Amino acid sequence: MLKGILNYAHYLLEEAIKKDELVIDATCGNGNDTLFLSTLVGEHGKVLAFDIQKEAIAATKQRIIANERTNVSLIHDSHENIAKYLPVHTNEKISGAIFNLGYLPKSDKKIITKPDSTIIAIDTLLNHLRKDGLIVIVVYHGHEGGKAEKEAILKYLFHLDQKQYSVLRYGFINQKNDPPFILAIQKKID
Ligand SMILES: C[S@@+](CC[C@H](N)C(=O)[O-])C[C@H]1O[C@@H](n2cnc3c(N)ncnc32)[C@H](O)[C@@H]1O
């Protein structure tokens, strides 16, 4: 069976990430992906989860407490500042990251991810990704501002050197109403 978008996003991450590793949820929202990443890396791994909205951080906090997780750090800041929060002493690499673009469901539709900050965050993550590490971006683009972000990211990824990165696009082309799709970037070198 063809996997749906969110299932496929998780499947890709599951393939790339091992126990005890460092991973990033760049847009934690209600914490679904944070919890999933927390399970993948296990109690000795680490998830850094970012969101610019207090409500999102609070919702994710509730979810990780309810699930008794101790391996998540919640960061109330934009993902464009990811570099500030990475461990400097160990120089530990990142094995995986996820973005769910757009707005928080049932919340203010004007608070959305934006092209410039999303691209800065992707660029930072690529610089800190280990070999075979993976960034998964779920691109929602039906809302106001979504098309511009989609175009900017595609343009940025289109120019990544194929010797260093594999870039995949996965989506259903016969669905109505601007269906979301996945962009995934795997690093081929150290
Ligand atoms: C589609 S929602 C994420 C859904 C989430 N993955 C979940 O499982 O519920 C997008 C989130 O991105 C957040 N966001 C927007 N701009 C951001 C930025 N620059 N840095 C971090 N988060 C941002 C929004 O506040 C919103 O919560």
The ligand as an SDF file (V2000), in Angstrom:
LIG
                    3D

 27 29  0  0  0  0  0  0  0  0999 V2000
    1.7530   22.5390   11.1400 C   0  0  0  0  0  0  0  0  0  0  0  0
    2.1680   23.0750   12.7450 S   0  0  0  0  0  0  0  0  0  0  0  0
    3.1410   21.7450   13.3950 C   0  0  0  0  0  0  0  0  0  0  0  0
    2.3510   20.5340   13.7970 C   0  0  0  0  0  0  0  0  0  0  0  0
    3.1490   19.6010   14.6920 C   0  0  0  0  0  0  0  0  0  0  0  0
    4.2260   18.9430   14.0230 N   0  0  0  0  0  0  0  0  0  0  0  0
    2.2670   18.5790   15.4160 C   0  0  0  0  0  0  0  0  0  0  0  0
    2.6300   17.4050   15.4660 O   0  0  0  0  0  0  0  0  0  0  0  0
    1.2300   18.9770   15.9530 O   0  0  0  0  0  0  0  0  0  0  0  0
    3.4020   24.3060   12.4080 C   0  0  0  0  0  0  0  0  0  0  0  0
    4.0200   24.9160   13.6610 C   0  0  0  0  0  0  0  0  0  0  0  0
    5.1500   25.6800   13.2600 O   0  0  0  0  0  0  0  0  0  0  0  0
    5.2890   26.7250   14.2090 C   0  0  0  0  0  0  0  0  0  0  0  0
    6.2040   27.7300   13.6550 N   0  0  0  0  0  0  0  0  0  0  0  0
    5.9590   28.7290   12.7730 C   0  0  0  0  0  0  0  0  0  0  0  0
    7.0870   29.4160   12.5090 N   0  0  0  0  0  0  0  0  0  0  0  0
    8.0710   28.8520   13.2600 C   0  0  0  0  0  0  0  0  0  0  0  0
    9.4610   29.1400   13.4300 C   0  0  0  0  0  0  0  0  0  0  0  0
   10.0600   30.1300   12.7660 N   0  0  0  0  0  0  0  0  0  0  0  0
   10.1730   28.3590   14.2880 N   0  0  0  0  0  0  0  0  0  0  0  0
    9.5790   27.3280   14.9540 C   0  0  0  0  0  0  0  0  0  0  0  0
    8.2660   27.0150   14.8300 N   0  0  0  0  0  0  0  0  0  0  0  0
    7.5270   27.7790   13.9910 C   0  0  0  0  0  0  0  0  0  0  0  0
    3.8690   27.1880   14.4170 C   0  0  0  0  0  0  0  0  0  0  0  0
    3.7510   27.9350   15.6020 O   0  0  0  0  0  0  0  0  0  0  0  0
    3.1060   25.8590   14.4350 C   0  0  0  0  0  0  0  0  0  0  0  0
    2.9340   25.3890   15.7490 O   0  0  0  0  0  0  0  0  0  0  0  0
  1  2  1  0
  2  3  1  0
  2 10  1  0
  3  4  1  0
  4  5  1  0
  5  6  1  0
  5  7  1  0
  7  8  2  0
  7  9  1  0
 10 11  1  0
 11 12  1  0
 11 26  1  0
 12 13  1  0
 13 14  1  0
 13 24  1  0
 14 15  1  0
 14 23  1  0
 15 16  2  0
 16 17  1  0
 17 18  1  0
 17 23  2  0
 18 19  1  0
 18 20  2  0
 20 21  1  0
 21 22  2  0
 22 23  1  0
 24 25  1  0
 24 26  1  0
 26 27  1  0
M  CHG  2   2   1   9  -1
M  END
$$$$
